[in-house]
Amino acid sequence: MREPLEGLLNPERTQAPSAVQTGAVGDITAGTSSMSVNPSDVTSAPSGTPRYETEIQAAQLVDQETPLFGSYEDVQFHVAVPIDSLTELLLHQASYGWALQISTPLPEASNEEAMSAGGTGRSEVQPAGDAYLDGSVLRVWRSGRTMAMDTAVDCGAAAGTPVLSPVSGTVVLIEQYQLYGESTDYQIHIQPYGRPDIDVVLIHIVDPSVVAGDQVVGGYTQIGGVRDLSALMGLQLGEYTAEDDPGNHTHICVNASDYPGYFGLVGAARVDENGNVAQAATITADTPVDQVVAARQAAAEAAGTTDITLEYLKTAAK
């Protein structure tokens, strides 16, 4: 049951956004908001969560939440780009053992038909909010990966398209890593309300428009823009989209925070049960990759184990 939301907490920041961008990704100005929350259009935090009046850090580019595409237990996942910008949703295997399966009731499209038609033929009229997408998903197995299917989702859209938070919760960490050791990319980590056991991570992001501590609404709050990966590599999603679409996307996965050897949240903000910051993040979007790696290595050594997330930090899956 949806409840009205009177506002989103935007706690005192420990950093400014890493960039100011004007254009397709929105007009982002540190510490200001171009639009206010429309209470009738926003999904609330869990019952009992305090309500706050506050600004919204990023420009709001949708007037209601995007539809759902899946869930992990009680956490619902919204389409992570404005619905008119969505190309396709492609589910595949993640690369690492801490990734959890996202369930979806959406039917599986024929890959051959989608490849021939340049898409799945989704309806132009789509629901919003608590309703599921009217359409289907693609599933593609990736050779050499042993993880279960549906442990990663590519949410397709053109480069520069706004990326929206897929879940409601608190941004706990934004960090840089080297994509395949070649190009700097961003990871944004979100802790859904009441679920400290899971870490929702998005990659292939440019110009993050939130900082650790910001609360976000699933399918509504902009967190950055879609990265242009097409100049770096061939993209699998591009095999199932229009001829002139190379398959750019943001990549979503759900990680088990308590998985042995998972140090993906080193330097993250700590939040209480209501999503409010109890301890500020020590790693920011401006922290150099080598410092992020060093922090994780130190945490792993202190725990007497090997940090198996170091490889992921340098070579995150596409």
C-alpha positions as CSV (number, residue, x, y, z in Angstrom):
1,M,0.0,0.0,0.0
2,R,1.4,3.3,-1.0
3,E,1.5,6.2,1.5
4,P,1.9,9.9,0.8
5,L,5.5,11.2,1.2
6,E,5.9,14.7,2.6
7,G,9.5,14.8,1.6
8,L,12.9,13.0,1.4
9,L,15.6,13.4,3.9
10,N,18.7,15.0,2.4
11,P,21.1,15.0,5.3
12,E,24.0,17.4,5.6
13,R,26.5,16.4,2.9
14,T,30.1,15.4,3.4
15,Q,30.9,16.2,-0.2
16,A,29.6,18.1,-3.2
17,P,28.6,16.3,-6.3
18,S,31.6,15.5,-8.5
19,A,30.3,17.4,-11.5
20,V,27.8,19.9,-12.7
21,Q,26.1,18.9,-15.9
22,T,23.6,20.8,-18.0
23,G,21.9,18.8,-20.7
24,A,20.3,15.4,-21.2
25,V,21.2,14.2,-17.7
26,G,19.5,17.2,-16.1
27,D,20.5,20.5,-14.5
28,I,22.4,19.7,-11.4
29,T,23.6,22.4,-9.0
30,A,25.4,21.5,-5.7
31,G,23.1,22.1,-2.8
32,T,20.1,23.3,-4.8
33,S,17.1,21.9,-6.3
34,S,15.2,22.9,-9.5
35,M,12.0,21.1,-8.6
36,S,10.2,20.0,-5.4
37,V,8.6,16.8,-4.5
38,N,5.0,16.2,-5.6
39,P,3.7,14.2,-2.6
40,S,1.0,12.5,-4.7
41,D,3.5,11.0,-7.1
42,V,6.1,9.5,-4.8
43,T,6.4,6.1,-3.2
44,S,7.0,6.5,0.5
45,A,9.6,5.1,2.8
46,P,8.4,2.2,5.0
47,S,5.7,2.7,7.5
48,G,7.1,4.4,10.6
49,T,9.9,6.1,8.8
50,P,10.1,9.8,9.9
51,R,9.0,12.3,7.2
52,Y,11.2,15.3,6.4
53,E,10.8,18.4,4.3
54,T,13.8,18.9,2.1
55,E,15.3,19.7,-1.3
56,I,15.9,17.2,-4.0
57,Q,19.5,17.2,-5.2
58,A,18.9,16.2,-8.8
59,A,16.5,17.5,-11.4
60,Q,13.3,15.5,-11.4
61,L,12.8,14.3,-14.9
62,V,9.7,12.1,-14.4
63,D,6.4,13.1,-12.8
64,Q,5.7,9.7,-11.4
65,E,7.6,6.5,-10.7
66,T,8.6,4.2,-13.6
67,P,7.0,0.8,-13.6
68,L,8.4,-2.3,-11.8
69,F,10.4,-5.0,-13.5
70,G,11.3,-7.3,-10.6
71,S,12.0,-7.8,-6.9
72,Y,14.4,-9.3,-4.4
73,E,12.3,-10.6,-1.5
74,D,10.4,-7.5,-0.3
75,V,12.5,-5.0,-2.3
76,Q,10.8,-3.9,-5.5
77,F,12.9,-2.8,-8.5
78,H,11.7,0.0,-10.9
79,V,12.9,0.6,-14.4
80,A,16.1,2.7,-13.9
81,V,15.6,5.1,-16.8
82,P,12.6,7.2,-17.8
83,I,10.1,4.8,-19.4
84,D,10.1,6.6,-22.7
85,S,13.9,6.2,-22.9
86,L,14.0,2.5,-22.1
87,T,15.3,0.3,-25.0
88,E,15.3,-3.2,-23.5
89,L,15.8,-5.0,-20.2
90,L,18.4,-7.8,-20.5
91,L,18.9,-10.3,-17.7
92,H,22.1,-12.3,-17.4
93,Q,24.6,-13.8,-15.0
94,A,26.7,-11.7,-12.7
95,S,30.4,-12.5,-12.4
96,Y,30.7,-13.0,-8.7
97,G,29.3,-15.2,-6.0
98,W,27.8,-12.5,-3.8
99,A,25.2,-11.5,-6.5
100,L,21.6,-12.4,-5.6
101,Q,18.8,-13.3,-8.0
102,I,16.2,-10.7,-9.0
103,S,12.8,-12.3,-9.6
104,T,10.6,-11.0,-12.3
105,P,7.0,-12.0,-13.4
106,L,7.7,-10.5,-16.9
107,P,7.6,-13.0,-19.8
108,E,10.8,-14.0,-21.6
109,A,11.0,-12.7,-25.1
110,S,12.4,-14.7,-28.0
111,N,15.9,-13.6,-28.5
112,E,15.8,-14.5,-32.2
113,E,12.7,-12.5,-32.8
114,A,14.1,-9.5,-30.9
115,M,17.3,-9.7,-32.8
116,S,15.4,-9.7,-36.1
117,A,13.0,-7.0,-35.2
118,G,15.4,-4.7,-33.3
119,G,13.5,-5.0,-30.1
120,T,10.8,-6.9,-28.2
121,G,8.0,-4.7,-29.4
122,R,6.9,-3.3,-26.0
123,S,3.7,-1.3,-25.8
124,E,4.1,2.5,-26.0
125,V,1.5,3.0,-23.2
126,Q,3.0,1.9,-19.9
127,P,1.8,1.9,-16.3
128,A,3.7,3.6,-13.5
129,G,4.4,3.2,-9.8
130,D,3.4,-0.1,-8.2
131,A,2.4,-1.7,-11.6
132,Y,4.7,-3.9,-13.6
133,L,6.1,-3.0,-17.0
134,D,3.8,-4.1,-19.9
135,G,6.3,-6.0,-21.9
136,S,8.9,-8.8,-21.8
137,V,12.6,-9.2,-20.9
138,L,15.5,-10.7,-22.7
139,R,17.7,-13.4,-21.1
140,V,21.2,-14.1,-22.4
141,W,23.7,-16.7,-21.0
142,R,27.3,-15.5,-20.9
143,S,29.9,-18.1,-21.4
144,G,32.4,-18.7,-18.7
145,R,30.1,-17.5,-15.9
146,T,28.8,-20.0,-13.3
147,M,26.4,-17.7,-11.4
148,A,22.7,-18.1,-11.7
149,M,20.6,-16.3,-14.4
150,D,18.9,-13.1,-13.3
151,T,21.7,-12.0,-11.0
152,A,22.4,-8.9,-13.2
153,V,20.2,-6.6,-15.3
154,D,21.2,-4.3,-18.1
155,C,18.7,-1.5,-18.3
156,G,19.1,0.0,-21.8
157,A,18.9,3.6,-22.9
158,A,20.9,6.1,-25.0
159,A,24.1,7.6,-23.6
160,G,23.3,10.6,-21.5
161,T,19.9,9.4,-20.5
162,P,19.1,10.1,-16.8
163,V,19.6,7.1,-14.6
164,L,17.0,6.8,-11.8
165,S,17.4,4.9,-8.6
166,P,15.7,1.4,-9.1
167,V,14.9,1.1,-5.4
168,S,13.8,3.3,-2.5
169,G,16.5,3.7,0.2
170,T,19.7,5.6,1.0
171,V,22.8,6.1,-1.2
172,V,25.6,4.8,1.0
173,L,28.6,5.0,-1.4
174,I,29.7,6.4,-4.7
175,E,33.2,5.3,-5.9
176,Q,35.3,5.1,-9.0
177,Y,36.8,2.0,-10.5
178,Q,38.6,1.1,-13.7
179,L,36.3,-0.6,-16.2
180,Y,38.3,-3.5,-17.6
181,G,41.4,-1.6,-16.4
182,E,40.9,0.9,-19.2
183,S,38.4,3.6,-18.3
184,T,37.1,5.3,-15.2
185,D,33.5,4.4,-14.3
186,Y,31.3,5.0,-11.2
187,Q,29.6,2.6,-8.9
188,I,26.6,3.8,-6.9
189,H,25.6,1.7,-3.9
190,I,22.1,2.0,-2.4
191,Q,20.8,0.4,0.8
192,P,17.1,-0.2,0.5
193,Y,15.0,0.8,3.5
194,G,15.3,-1.8,6.3
195,R,17.7,-4.1,4.3
196,P,21.3,-3.6,5.6
197,D,21.9,-7.2,4.3
198,I,21.8,-6.2,0.7
199,D,23.7,-3.7,-1.5
200,V,22.1,-2.5,-4.7
201,V,24.8,-1.5,-7.1
202,L,24.6,0.4,-10.4
203,I,27.5,0.9,-12.8
204,H,28.1,2.5,-16.2
205,I,27.2,5.9,-14.7
206,V,28.4,9.4,-15.6
207,D,28.0,12.6,-13.5
208,P,26.6,11.2,-10.3
209,S,23.9,13.6,-9.1
210,V,23.6,12.3,-5.6
211,V,26.0,11.8,-2.7
212,A,26.3,9.3,0.1
213,G,23.5,10.0,2.6
214,D,20.9,11.1,0.1
215,Q,17.6,9.3,0.3
216,V,16.1,8.2,-3.1
217,V,12.8,7.0,-4.4
218,G,12.7,4.0,-6.7
219,G,11.9,4.9,-10.3
220,Y,11.8,8.6,-9.5
221,T,15.1,10.1,-8.2
222,Q,17.8,10.8,-10.7
223,I,21.2,9.5,-9.6
224,G,23.3,10.2,-12.7
225,G,23.4,9.5,-16.5
226,V,24.0,6.5,-18.7
227,R,27.6,6.1,-19.7
228,D,28.6,5.8,-23.4
229,L,30.3,2.4,-23.5
230,S,30.0,1.9,-27.2
231,A,33.4,3.4,-28.0
232,L,35.1,1.1,-25.6
233,M,33.5,-2.3,-26.5
234,G,30.8,-4.1,-28.3
235,L,27.7,-4.4,-26.2
236,Q,25.6,-7.5,-26.0
237,L,22.4,-5.5,-25.6
238,G,23.0,-3.9,-28.9
239,E,22.3,-7.2,-30.7
240,Y,18.6,-6.8,-29.7
241,T,18.0,-3.1,-30.2
242,A,17.4,-0.9,-33.2
243,E,20.2,-0.8,-35.8
244,D,21.3,2.6,-34.8
245,D,21.4,1.8,-31.1
246,P,24.7,0.4,-29.8
247,G,23.2,-1.0,-26.6
248,N,24.3,1.5,-24.0
249,H,22.8,0.8,-20.6
250,T,23.2,1.0,-16.8
251,H,24.0,-2.3,-15.1
252,I,22.1,-3.3,-11.9
253,C,22.9,-6.0,-9.4
254,V,22.0,-6.9,-5.8
255,N,24.9,-8.1,-3.6
256,A,24.8,-9.9,-0.3
257,S,26.5,-7.5,2.1
258,D,27.5,-10.3,4.5
259,Y,29.0,-12.6,1.8
260,P,32.4,-13.8,3.0
261,G,35.1,-11.7,1.3
262,Y,32.7,-8.9,0.2
263,F,34.3,-5.6,1.0
264,G,32.3,-3.6,-1.5
265,L,31.0,-1.3,1.2
266,V,34.4,-0.3,2.7
267,G,34.2,3.5,3.2
268,A,30.4,3.5,2.8
269,A,28.0,5.6,5.0
270,R,26.3,3.7,7.8
271,V,22.6,4.3,8.1
272,D,20.0,3.5,10.8
273,E,16.8,1.5,10.4
274,N,15.1,4.6,9.0
275,G,17.7,5.3,6.4
276,N,19.3,8.2,8.2
277,V,23.0,8.6,8.3
278,A,24.7,7.4,11.5
279,Q,28.2,7.6,10.1
280,A,29.4,9.5,7.1
281,A,31.1,7.9,4.1
282,T,34.9,8.1,4.0
283,I,35.1,7.3,0.3
284,T,33.6,9.7,-2.2
285,A,33.1,10.0,-6.0
286,D,36.4,12.0,-6.1
287,T,38.5,9.4,-4.2
288,P,41.1,8.0,-6.6
289,V,40.8,4.3,-7.5
290,D,44.2,3.5,-6.0
291,Q,43.0,4.8,-2.6
292,V,39.8,2.9,-2.9
293,V,41.8,-0.3,-3.6
294,A,44.1,0.4,-0.7
295,A,41.2,0.9,1.7
296,R,39.7,-2.4,0.8
297,Q,43.0,-4.2,1.0
298,A,43.5,-2.8,4.5
299,A,40.1,-3.9,5.6
300,A,40.7,-7.4,4.2
301,E,44.0,-7.7,5.9
302,A,42.5,-6.5,9.2
303,A,39.8,-9.2,8.8
304,G,42.5,-11.8,8.1
305,T,41.1,-12.6,4.7
306,T,41.6,-11.9,1.0
307,D,39.5,-9.2,-0.5
308,I,37.9,-10.8,-3.6
309,T,36.2,-7.6,-4.5
310,L,39.5,-6.0,-5.6
311,E,39.4,-7.7,-8.9
312,Y,35.8,-6.6,-9.3
313,L,36.7,-3.0,-8.6
314,K,39.1,-3.1,-11.5
315,T,37.3,-5.3,-13.9
316,A,33.5,-4.9,-13.3
317,A,31.3,-6.9,-15.7
318,K,29.7,-5.2,-18.6
